Amino acid sequence: MINSIYKYALIALVIITIACQTDNSLKPNPFFDRTKMANILTDIQIAEAGVNQQGFLIDSLNKSMLWHYEYVYKKNNITEKQFNDNYTYYLEEPQLLDSVYNDVIKNITQLRLEKK
């Protein structure tokens, strides 16, 4: 009797464990590797910085940012959905996202050095 209780408890525990697991390894299709994602985020950071320096009112700021985001998507030959899917994937992988943002910082630093 006790053995069957343990057996059912173990089966229930295994089922609950499997059901509660999320699979963060599911990469979006197409998947942007670290370099491509860093390049896209670099473009977005530059666009946001430029718009923020303009001193737009909120409504104009939103319209300008939408235009800049569309420009970044076209420049990188991606869609907004593809970007959002990939960004969501990277958000679920914090260490990987941290390395991508370190690359963004390096990219922006390099661009600043080239402008001098």
C-alpha positions, 0 to 999 in steps of 0.5 A: 500500500505505502509503495503504491502511494510513493509510486503515484506520488513520484509519478505526480511529481515527475508530471508536475516537474515536466509540465512546469518546465519552460523551454528557453532553448526555442529560438525564433525563426529567423534567429539573429545571432549575437553579432546581428542582434548587437548591430540592430540594437546599436542602430536602435540606440543611435536612433533613440539618442538622436531623437531624444536630443531633438527635444520633441513633444511626446506626440512628435517624439512617438512618431519620430521613434516609429519612423526611426524603428522602421528605418532600422528594420529596413536597414537590417532587412528584418520585420518588427515581429522578427525583432520582437521575437528575437529580443524576447528570446534574448530577454529570457537569456540574461547572460546572453543579452548582457553579452549582446549589450556589451557588444553594443557598447563596443560598437558605439565606442568604436563609432565615436572613435571613428568620428574623432 
